[in-house]
């Protein structure tokens, strides 16, 4: 579990460092890599959505076994973007520097897969069924869950 925690904390931190500046460089991007951005809604929508996922990585890092199901959508996001930048680079549509930053997502995608596999091994070693419900940590919540089940 330690591996998964470290991977997701680092991925979240890296993402916050990469996406937060997007809120402050809108016009700079258009000057450095013309043409200027013509759809600010898409731009800021992407920045906000991407930044929100970094906080999802922080949540996963707090308890990787509990939030293991969120690892697969995380892999899809990283691999989807990573492969996109590789294709764009091969088409000469982005620079090598942009491709290198995108390739970091492929690395994180691979690390997320490894974290997913390692947490499965921890589930199996603990004796819990891999498809088990997420264990409830709060005793008050557990008793509420039991009482709601008994009413059914």
N, CA, C and O atoms as a DFTB+ gen file, in Angstrom:
608 C
 N C O
     1  1       0.831      -1.186       0.000
     2  2       0.000       0.000       0.000
     3  2       0.878       1.253       0.000
     4  3       0.479       2.297      -0.514
     5  1       2.059       1.142       0.573
     6  2       2.951       2.290       0.634
     7  2       3.299       2.774      -0.774
     8  3       3.323       3.978      -1.031
     9  1       3.568       1.834      -1.683
    10  2       3.890       2.187      -3.068
    11  2       2.763       3.008      -3.689
    12  3       3.011       4.059      -4.280
    13  1       1.534       2.532      -3.556
    14  2       0.381       3.228      -4.139
    15  2       0.219       4.624      -3.535
    16  3      -0.063       5.584      -4.252
    17  1       0.394       4.731      -2.239
    18  2       0.280       6.039      -1.588
    19  2       1.293       7.023      -2.168
    20  3       0.949       8.153      -2.517
    21  1       2.538       6.581      -2.264
    22  2       3.590       7.457      -2.784
    23  2       3.295       7.866      -4.219
    24  3       3.403       9.041      -4.567
    25  1       2.923       6.901      -5.053
    26  2       2.646       7.182      -6.470
    27  2       1.528       8.216      -6.620
    28  3       1.660       9.168      -7.389
    29  1       0.439       8.031      -5.892
    30  2      -0.691       8.945      -6.055
    31  2      -0.428      10.317      -5.430
    32  3      -0.920      11.322      -5.943
    33  1       0.339      10.383      -4.330
    34  2       0.707      11.701      -3.779
    35  2       1.588      12.454      -4.772
    36  3       1.389      13.646      -5.007
    37  1       2.562      11.757      -5.352
    38  2       3.453      12.414      -6.316
    39  2       2.691      12.836      -7.564
    40  3       2.879      13.948      -8.057
    41  1       1.838      11.965      -8.076
    42  2       1.057      12.303      -9.276
    43  2       0.170      13.513      -9.022
    44  3       0.084      14.403      -9.869
    45  1      -0.487      13.560      -7.877
    46  2      -1.330      14.704      -7.549
    47  2      -0.527      15.986      -7.427
    48  3      -0.933      17.033      -7.933
    49  1       0.610      15.903      -6.755
    50  2       1.459      17.082      -6.608
    51  2       1.993      17.576      -7.940
    52  3       1.995      18.776      -8.211
    53  1       2.444      16.647      -8.767
    54  2       2.931      16.984     -10.108
    55  2       1.822      17.674     -10.908
    56  3       2.056      18.693     -11.558
    57  1       0.640      17.121     -10.854
    58  2      -0.483      17.683     -11.594
    59  2      -0.864      19.073     -11.116
    60  3      -1.145      19.952     -11.930
    61  1      -0.877      19.280      -9.815
    62  2      -1.184      20.618      -9.290
    63  2      -0.143      21.614      -9.783
    64  3      -0.485      22.732     -10.167
    65  1       1.125      21.215      -9.774
    66  2       2.188      22.100     -10.275
    67  2       2.049      22.378     -11.773
    68  3       2.393      23.466     -12.233
    69  1       1.554      21.415     -12.528
    70  2       1.420      21.588     -13.982
    71  2       0.151      22.344     -14.378
    72  3       0.179      23.132     -15.324
    73  1      -0.954      22.119     -13.675
    74  2      -2.232      22.682     -14.113
    75  2      -2.585      24.022     -13.489
    76  3      -3.271      24.820     -14.127
    77  1      -2.152      24.294     -12.292
    78  2      -2.490      25.568     -11.656
    79  2      -2.015      26.763     -12.478
    80  3      -2.768      27.727     -12.615
    81  1      -0.799      26.744     -13.032
    82  2      -0.356      27.901     -13.824
    83  2      -1.224      28.192     -15.052
    84  3      -1.210      29.311     -15.564
    85  1      -1.975      27.198     -15.529
    86  2      -2.818      27.435     -16.702
    87  2      -3.797      28.586     -16.481
    88  3      -4.191      29.259     -17.433
    89  1      -4.186      28.811     -15.237
    90  2      -5.114      29.894     -14.941
    91  2      -4.478      31.274     -15.133
    92  3      -5.190      32.275     -15.213
    93  1      -3.167      31.334     -15.205
    94  2      -2.479      32.612     -15.259
    95  2      -1.737      32.859     -16.572
    96  3      -1.151      33.927     -16.748
    97  1      -1.749      31.892     -17.501
    98  2      -0.959      32.051     -18.724
    99  2      -1.798      31.970     -20.005
   100  3      -1.272      31.672     -21.077
   101  1      -3.068      32.230     -19.891
   102  2      -3.969      32.129     -21.044
   103  2      -3.429      32.915     -22.244
   104  3      -3.285      32.351     -23.329
   105  1      -3.131      34.194     -22.069
   106  2      -2.662      35.029     -23.182
   107  2      -1.243      34.683     -23.613
   108  3      -0.913      34.783     -24.795
   109  1      -0.412      34.281     -22.677
   110  2       0.967      33.918     -22.980
   111  2       1.032      32.744     -23.954
   112  3       1.874      32.725     -24.852
   113  1       0.163      31.785     -23.780
   114  2       0.151      30.620     -24.673
   115  2      -0.091      31.066     -26.114
   116  3       0.577      30.596     -27.036
   117  1      -1.040      31.966     -26.301
   118  2      -1.332      32.455     -27.649
   119  2      -0.178      33.212     -28.273
   120  3       0.002      33.175     -29.490
   121  1       0.607      33.901     -27.453
   122  2       1.761      34.634     -27.980
   123  2       2.929      33.703     -28.294
   124  3       3.611      33.884     -29.303
   125  1       3.160      32.718     -27.445
   126  2       4.297      31.810     -27.645
   127  2       4.018      30.740     -28.694
   128  3       4.927      30.325     -29.414
   129  1       2.792      30.300     -28.783
   130  2       2.422      29.263     -29.748
   131  2       1.136      29.669     -30.450
   132  3       0.057      29.167     -30.133
   133  1       1.262      30.604     -31.427
   134  2       0.060      31.083     -32.111
   135  2      -0.652      29.942     -32.816
   136  3      -0.027      28.922     -33.106
   137  1      -1.920      30.080     -33.097
   138  2      -2.764      31.257     -32.890
   139  2      -3.246      31.338     -31.446
   140  3      -3.145      30.368     -30.695
   141  1      -3.768      32.493     -31.067
   142  2      -4.324      32.632     -29.718
   143  2      -5.494      31.665     -29.499
   144  3      -6.160      31.249     -30.447
   145  1      -5.721      31.327     -28.261
   146  2      -6.843      30.444     -27.909
   147  2      -8.138      31.202     -28.169
   148  3      -8.306      32.329     -27.704
   149  1      -9.046      30.587     -28.907
   150  2     -10.294      31.266     -29.287
   151  2     -11.500      30.813     -28.484
   152  3     -12.567      31.418     -28.584
   153  1     -11.354      29.774     -27.699
   154  2     -12.472      29.255     -26.916
   155  2     -12.065      29.150     -25.442
   156  3     -11.716      28.066     -24.974
   157  1     -12.108      30.261     -24.714
   158  2     -11.655      30.237     -23.319
   159  2     -12.473      29.289     -22.437
   160  3     -11.960      28.785     -21.438
   161  1     -13.709      29.046     -22.785
   162  2     -14.520      28.123     -21.999
   163  2     -13.945      26.712     -22.019
   164  3     -13.892      26.038     -20.991
   165  1     -13.515      26.272     -23.202
   166  2     -12.894      24.948     -23.307
   167  2     -11.572      24.919     -22.538
   168  3     -11.270      23.953     -21.836
   169  1     -10.794      25.987     -22.682
   170  2      -9.487      26.069     -22.035
   171  2      -9.625      25.986     -20.522
   172  3      -9.003      25.142     -19.877
   173  1     -10.453      26.877     -19.958
   174  2     -10.601      26.885     -18.498
   175  2     -11.372      25.666     -17.998
   176  3     -11.166      25.221     -16.869
   177  1     -12.248      25.133     -18.823
   178  2     -12.943      23.902     -18.459
   179  2     -11.965      22.747     -18.333
   180  3     -12.036      21.962     -17.388
   181  1     -11.049      22.647     -19.296
   182  2     -10.021      21.613     -19.220
   183  2      -9.152      21.815     -17.990
   184  3      -8.887      20.867     -17.252
   185  1      -8.705      23.051     -17.766
   186  2      -7.827      23.329     -16.622
   187  2      -8.515      22.952     -15.309
   188  3      -7.893      22.337     -14.442
   189  1      -9.772      23.309     -15.157
   190  2     -10.497      22.996     -13.921
   191  2     -10.721      21.511     -13.749
   192  3     -10.557      20.976     -12.653
   193  1     -11.093      20.845     -14.820
   194  2     -11.335      19.406     -14.759
   195  2     -10.051      18.651     -14.432
   196  3     -10.041      17.752     -13.591
   197  1      -8.975      19.028     -15.106
   198  2      -7.689      18.370     -14.872
   199  2      -7.209      18.615     -13.443
   200  3      -6.693      17.705     -12.794
   201  1      -7.378      19.832     -12.958
   202  2      -6.955      20.152     -11.595
   203  2      -7.785      19.370     -10.567
   204  3      -7.257      18.921      -9.550
   205  1      -9.070      19.214     -10.836
   206  2      -9.922      18.444      -9.920
   207  2      -9.439      16.997      -9.812
   208  3      -9.463      16.421      -8.724
   209  1      -9.008      16.411     -10.909
   210  2      -8.518      15.031     -10.870
   211  2      -7.273      14.897     -10.010
   212  3      -7.031      13.837      -9.433
   213  1      -6.484      15.953      -9.915
   214  2      -5.291      15.874      -9.068
   215  2      -5.704      15.686      -7.610
   216  3      -5.041      14.978      -6.851
   217  1      -6.795      16.322      -7.234
   218  2      -7.289      16.154      -5.870
   219  2      -7.907      14.773      -5.678
   220  3      -7.908      14.244      -4.566
   221  1      -8.432      14.185      -6.751
   222  2      -8.884      12.793      -6.668
   223  2      -7.679      11.880      -6.407
   224  3      -7.794      10.901      -5.669
   225  1      -6.524      12.199      -7.010
   226  2      -5.316      11.410      -6.746
   227  2      -4.918      11.518      -5.282
   228  3      -4.496      10.533      -4.678
   229  1      -5.051      12.719      -4.705
   230  2      -4.740      12.886      -3.279
   231  2      -5.680      12.032      -2.426
   232  3      -5.254      11.434      -1.437
   233  1      -6.950      11.977      -2.807
   234  2      -7.911      11.152      -2.055
   235  2      -7.532       9.679      -2.162
   236  3      -7.541       8.966      -1.158
   237  1      -7.202       9.220      -3.353
   238  2      -6.780       7.827      -3.529
   239  2      -5.559       7.535      -2.659
   240  3      -5.456       6.463      -2.062
   241  1      -4.638       8.492      -2.593
   242  2      -3.409       8.294      -1.812
   243  2      -3.687       8.125      -0.323
   244  3      -2.891       7.500       0.379
   245  1      -4.790       8.664       0.174
   246  2      -5.078       8.537       1.606
   247  2      -5.413       7.105       2.005
   248  3      -5.132       6.688       3.128
   249  1      -6.018       6.345       1.076
   250  2      -6.379       4.954       1.369
   251  2      -6.511       4.190       0.047
   252  3      -7.620       3.973      -0.441
   253  1      -5.380       3.786      -0.526
   254  2      -5.406       3.157      -1.861
   255  2      -6.258       1.892      -1.947
   256  3      -6.862       1.635      -2.989
   257  1      -6.320       1.108      -0.895
   258  2      -7.133      -0.109      -0.964
   259  2      -8.614       0.262      -1.027
   260  3      -9.369      -0.313      -1.811
   261  1      -9.018       1.209      -0.214
   262  2     -10.425       1.630      -0.194
   263  2     -10.840       2.277      -1.519
   264  3     -11.939       2.034      -2.016
   265  1      -9.961       3.096      -2.083
   266  2     -10.297       3.820      -3.310
   267  2      -9.722       3.156      -4.558
   268  3      -9.570       3.794      -5.600
   269  1      -9.409       1.881      -4.439
   270  2      -8.846       1.126      -5.562
   271  2      -9.686       1.200      -6.834
   272  3      -9.111       1.293      -7.919
   273  1     -11.016       1.163      -6.756
   274  2     -11.804       1.253      -7.993
   275  2     -11.561       2.544      -8.785
   276  3     -11.780       2.565      -9.996
   277  1     -11.119       3.601      -8.135
   278  2     -10.840       4.858      -8.840
   279  2      -9.506       4.840      -9.577
   280  3      -9.199       5.757     -10.339
   281  1      -8.725       3.809      -9.352
   282  2      -7.427       3.735     -10.031
   283  2      -7.576       3.482     -11.525
   284  3      -6.792       4.007     -12.315
   285  1      -8.553       2.698     -11.924
   286  2      -8.698       2.391     -13.354
   287  2      -9.106       3.626     -14.174
   288  3      -8.531       3.844     -15.240
   289  1     -10.070       4.440     -13.725
   290  2     -10.327       5.678     -14.472
   291  2      -9.096       6.595     -14.485
   292  3      -8.881       7.332     -15.446
   293  1      -8.304       6.547     -13.434
   294  2      -7.077       7.334     -13.390
   295  2      -6.099       6.865     -14.466
   296  3      -5.462       7.678     -15.135
   297  1      -5.989       5.548     -14.626
   298  2      -5.126       4.987     -15.669
   299  2      -5.616       5.434     -17.039
   300  3      -4.819       5.845     -17.883
   301  1      -6.922       5.356     -17.263
   302  2      -7.463       5.749     -18.568
   303  2      -7.148       7.208     -18.891
   304  3      -6.801       7.538     -20.025
   305  1      -7.269       8.069     -17.900
   306  2      -6.960       9.481     -18.122
   307  2      -5.506       9.695     -18.481
   308  3      -5.196      10.442     -19.409
   309  1      -4.616       9.050     -17.757
   310  2      -3.182       9.214     -18.017
   311  2      -2.778       8.620     -19.358
   312  3      -2.058       9.260     -20.125
   313  1      -3.225       7.422     -19.645
   314  2      -2.856       6.759     -20.893
   315  2      -3.505       7.470     -22.086
   316  3      -2.883       7.615     -23.138
   317  1      -4.748       7.907     -21.918
   318  2      -5.423       8.612     -23.008
   319  2      -4.681       9.863     -23.423
   320  3      -4.480      10.105     -24.614
   321  1      -4.273      10.660     -22.452
   322  2      -3.529      11.884     -22.774
   323  2      -2.116      11.540     -23.264
   324  3      -1.639      12.131     -24.233
   325  1      -1.456      10.605     -22.612
   326  2      -0.093      10.242     -23.003
   327  2      -0.005       9.743     -24.433
   328  3       0.891      10.142     -25.176
   329  1      -0.922       8.877     -24.826
   330  2      -0.926       8.382     -26.209
   331  2      -1.289       9.483     -27.197
   332  3      -0.772       9.514     -28.314
   333  1      -2.172      10.383     -26.791
   334  2      -2.544      11.502     -27.667
   335  2      -1.347      12.370     -27.992
   336  3      -1.162      12.757     -29.146
   337  1      -0.524      12.687     -26.992
   338  2       0.625      13.549     -27.270
   339  2       1.680      12.824     -28.104
   340  3       2.370      13.456     -28.904
   341  1       1.814      11.529     -27.932
   342  2       2.747      10.777     -28.775
   343  2       2.294      10.852     -30.232
   344  3       3.105      11.108     -31.122
   345  1       1.011      10.631     -30.474
   346  2       0.483      10.705     -31.845
   347  2       0.661      12.115     -32.408
   348  3       1.085      12.274     -33.553
   349  1       0.342      13.136     -31.613
   350  2       0.516      14.512     -32.083
   351  2       1.977      14.814     -32.406
   352  3       2.263      15.519     -33.374
   353  1       2.887      14.296     -31.621
   354  2       4.308      14.504     -31.891
   355  2       4.716      13.801     -33.187
   356  3       5.432      14.374     -34.009
   357  1       4.262      12.569     -33.367
   358  2       4.593      11.831     -34.590
   359  2       4.029      12.505     -35.842
   360  3       4.561      12.325     -36.937
   361  1       2.964      13.273     -35.682
   362  2       2.381      14.031     -36.786
   363  2       3.012      15.416     -36.917
   364  3       2.573      16.221     -37.738
   365  1       4.034      15.696     -36.117
   366  2       4.722      17.002     -36.091
   367  2       3.785      18.143     -35.740
   368  3       3.925      19.248     -36.263
   369  1       2.828      17.881     -34.857
   370  2       1.871      18.920     -34.476
   371  2       2.179      19.530     -33.118
   372  3       1.589      20.549     -32.758
   373  1       3.100      18.925     -32.345
   374  2       3.558      19.503     -31.083
   375  2       5.074      19.356     -30.998
   376  3       5.674      18.562     -31.723
   377  1       5.682      20.128     -30.107
   378  2       7.137      20.090     -29.944
   379  2       7.568      18.881     -29.117
   380  3       6.756      18.218     -28.471
   381  1       8.869      18.619     -29.160
   382  2       9.423      17.517     -28.363
   383  2       9.232      17.781     -26.869
   384  3       8.991      16.853     -26.097
   385  1       9.341      19.052     -26.465
   386  2       9.142      19.393     -25.058
   387  2       7.729      19.098     -24.597
   388  3       7.524      18.571     -23.503
   389  1       6.743      19.440     -25.438
   390  2       5.347      19.133     -25.101
   391  2       5.124      17.631     -25.043
   392  3       4.382      17.137     -24.193
   393  1       5.773      16.905     -25.955
   394  2       5.628      15.447     -25.964
   395  2       6.248      14.846     -24.706
   396  3       5.701      13.902     -24.136
   397  1       7.390      15.388     -24.270
   398  2       8.046      14.871     -23.068
   399  2       7.156      15.058     -21.840
   400  3       7.064      14.165     -20.998
   401  1       6.498      16.219     -21.736
   402  2       5.585      16.436     -20.605
   403  2       4.409      15.460     -20.667
   404  3       3.982      14.926     -19.644
   405  1       3.894      15.234     -21.866
   406  2       2.801      14.283     -22.027
   407  2       3.230      12.854     -21.742
   408  3       2.442      12.047     -21.249
   409  1       4.483      12.546     -22.055
   410  2       4.990      11.201     -21.794
   411  2       5.041      10.913     -20.296
   412  3       4.996       9.756     -19.880
   413  1       5.134      11.962     -19.493
   414  2       5.085      11.767     -18.038
   415  2       3.766      11.103     -17.648
   416  3       3.721      10.309     -16.709
   417  1       2.696      11.430     -18.371
   418  2       1.411      10.805     -18.072
   419  2       1.446       9.309     -18.373
   420  3       0.819       8.519     -17.667
   421  1       2.178       8.917     -19.422
   422  2       2.316       7.481     -19.689
   423  2       3.049       6.795     -18.540
   424  3       2.696       5.683     -18.148
   425  1       4.059       7.454     -18.007
   426  2       4.775       6.902     -16.859
   427  2       3.848       6.776     -15.653
   428  3       3.823       5.738     -14.992
   429  1       3.087       7.833     -15.368
   430  2       2.145       7.754     -14.251
   431  2       1.085       6.685     -14.507
   432  3       0.683       5.985     -13.577
   433  1       0.627       6.547     -15.748
   434  2      -0.344       5.501     -16.072
   435  2       0.201       4.124     -15.751
   436  3      -0.510       3.288     -15.194
   437  1       1.460       3.879     -16.099
   438  2       2.103       2.604     -15.786
   439  2       2.214       2.414     -14.269
   440  3       1.941       1.330     -13.752
   441  1       2.614       3.468     -13.567
   442  2       2.720       3.379     -12.105
   443  2       1.354       3.138     -11.459
   444  3       1.255       2.430     -10.457
   445  1       0.299       3.731     -12.036
   446  2      -1.053       3.504     -11.510
   447  2      -1.465       2.047     -11.695
   448  3      -2.099       1.467     -10.814
   449  1      -1.110       1.451     -12.836
   450  2      -1.414       0.034     -13.059
   451  2      -0.682      -0.820     -12.033
   452  3      -1.263      -1.742     -11.461
   453  1       0.587      -0.518     -11.800
   454  2       1.347      -1.271     -10.792
   455  2       0.730      -1.111      -9.402
   456  3       0.644      -2.074      -8.641
   457  1       0.301       0.111      -9.078
   458  2      -0.354       0.346      -7.783
   459  2      -1.647      -0.461      -7.683
   460  3      -1.954      -1.024      -6.632
   461  1      -2.402      -0.515      -8.778
   462  2      -3.644      -1.284      -8.815
   463  2      -3.355      -2.759      -8.538
   464  3      -4.054      -3.397      -7.751
   465  1      -2.323      -3.296      -9.190
   466  2      -1.977      -4.705      -9.003
   467  2      -1.468      -4.976      -7.590
   468  3      -1.816      -5.991      -6.986
   469  1      -0.656      -4.084      -7.070
   470  2      -0.122      -4.278      -5.717
   471  2      -1.224      -4.205      -4.658
   472  3      -1.188      -4.951      -3.680
   473  1      -2.197      -3.319      -4.841
   474  2      -3.278      -3.246      -3.855
   475  2      -4.173      -4.469      -3.940
   476  3      -4.760      -4.864      -2.933
   477  1      -4.295      -5.080      -5.109
   478  2      -5.054      -6.330      -5.220
   479  2      -4.364      -7.415      -4.412
   480  3      -5.006      -8.181      -3.693
   481  1      -3.051      -7.465      -4.542
   482  2      -2.299      -8.464      -3.777
   483  2      -2.501      -8.241      -2.276
   484  3      -2.568      -9.206      -1.515
   485  1      -2.599      -6.997      -1.848
   486  2      -2.821      -6.711      -0.430
   487  2      -4.227      -7.118      -0.002
   488  3      -4.423      -7.591       1.117
   489  1      -5.205      -6.935      -0.887
   490  2      -6.560      -7.382      -0.574
   491  2      -6.595      -8.895      -0.398
   492  3      -7.181      -9.401       0.559
   493  1      -5.971      -9.611      -1.318
   494  2      -5.955     -11.066      -1.263
   495  2      -5.217     -11.535      -0.007
   496  3      -5.678     -12.449       0.677
   497  1      -4.081     -10.917       0.297
   498  2      -3.294     -11.309       1.477
   499  2      -4.055     -11.054       2.774
   500  3      -3.860     -11.758       3.764
   501  1      -4.924     -10.043       2.764
   502  2      -5.684      -9.727       3.979
   503  2      -6.838     -10.686       4.204
   504  3      -7.440     -10.700       5.278
   505  1      -7.151     -11.495       3.182
   506  2      -8.245     -12.440       3.320
   507  2      -9.584     -11.885       2.879
   508  3     -10.579     -12.609       2.866
   509  1      -9.625     -10.622       2.522
   510  2     -10.874     -10.029       2.040
   511  2     -11.111     -10.444       0.602
   512  3     -10.164     -10.539      -0.179
   513  1     -12.346     -10.690       0.243
   514  2     -12.621     -10.960      -1.171
   515  2     -12.328      -9.700      -1.982
   516  3     -12.605      -8.591      -1.525
   517  1     -11.782      -9.862      -3.155
   518  2     -11.396      -8.726      -3.988
   519  2     -12.604      -7.887      -4.364
   520  3     -12.478      -6.679      -4.564
   521  1     -13.767      -8.503      -4.462
   522  2     -14.971      -7.758      -4.836
   523  2     -15.766      -7.291      -3.620
   524  3     -16.923      -6.892      -3.753
   525  1     -15.155      -7.337      -2.438
   526  2     -15.871      -6.965      -1.212
   527  2     -16.263      -5.505      -1.210
   528  3     -15.647      -4.674      -1.877
   529  1     -17.313      -5.206      -0.437
   530  2     -17.684      -3.806      -0.256
   531  2     -16.554      -3.083       0.443
   532  3     -15.745      -3.693       1.143
   533  1     -16.506      -1.784       0.248
   534  2     -15.497      -0.976       0.916
   535  2     -15.737      -1.062       2.417
   536  3     -16.853      -0.814       2.874
   537  1     -14.711      -1.410       3.194
   538  2     -14.919      -1.523       4.641
   539  2     -15.264      -0.167       5.246
   540  3     -14.694       0.859       4.875
   541  1     -16.203      -0.184       6.181
   542  2     -16.627       1.045       6.848
   543  2     -15.727       1.249       8.049
   544  3     -15.533       0.332       8.847
   545  1     -15.172       2.454       8.186
   546  2     -14.242       2.723       9.273
   547  2     -14.938       3.314      10.483
   548  3     -14.503       3.102      11.615
   549  1     -15.999       4.043      10.263
   550  2     -16.676       4.742      11.349
   551  2     -17.732       3.820      11.945
   552  3     -18.630       3.375      11.231
   553  1     -17.643       3.529      13.222
   554  2     -18.562       2.588      13.857
   555  2     -20.001       3.084      13.790
   556  3     -20.916       2.289      13.579
   557  1     -20.216       4.387      13.967
   558  2     -21.577       4.929      13.903
   559  2     -22.159       4.705      12.513
   560  3     -23.327       4.341      12.371
   561  1     -21.338       4.924      11.489
   562  2     -21.798       4.710      10.116
   563  2     -22.086       3.237       9.871
   564  3     -23.034       2.895       9.164
   565  1     -21.267       2.361      10.456
   566  2     -21.475       0.925      10.292
   567  2     -22.813       0.504      10.884
   568  3     -23.536      -0.292      10.284
   569  1     -23.153       1.040      12.075
   570  2     -24.425       0.653      12.688
   571  2     -25.599       1.202      11.884
   572  3     -26.643       0.556      11.799
   573  1     -25.443       2.391      11.293
   574  2     -26.498       2.928      10.423
   575  2     -26.686       2.045       9.206
   576  3     -27.814       1.785       8.789
   577  1     -25.564       1.577       8.626
   578  2     -25.650       0.720       7.455
   579  2     -26.346      -0.579       7.792
   580  3     -27.161      -1.066       7.009
   581  1     -26.037      -1.151       8.951
   582  2     -26.662      -2.409       9.353
   583  2     -28.160      -2.227       9.585
   584  3     -28.962      -3.072       9.186
   585  1     -28.538      -1.113      10.237
   586  2     -29.963      -0.890      10.508
   587  2     -30.741      -0.663       9.219
   588  3     -31.892      -1.086       9.106
   589  1     -30.117       0.007       8.241
   590  2     -30.824       0.213       6.967
   591  2     -30.973      -1.092       6.203
   592  3     -31.956      -1.280       5.486
   593  1     -30.013      -1.992       6.347
   594  2     -30.124      -3.297       5.691
   595  2     -31.223      -4.141       6.329
   596  3     -31.934      -4.865       5.632
   597  1     -31.364      -4.052       7.648
   598  2     -32.346      -4.872       8.338
   599  2     -33.779      -4.410       8.010
   600  3     -34.723      -5.189       8.139
   601  1     -33.940      -3.152       7.587
   602  2     -35.276      -2.670       7.204
   603  2     -35.719      -3.179       5.844
   604  3     -36.911      -3.155       5.536
   605  1     -34.793      -3.635       5.033
   606  2     -35.145      -4.070       3.664
   607  2     -35.885      -5.341       3.645
   608  3     -36.246      -5.829       2.574
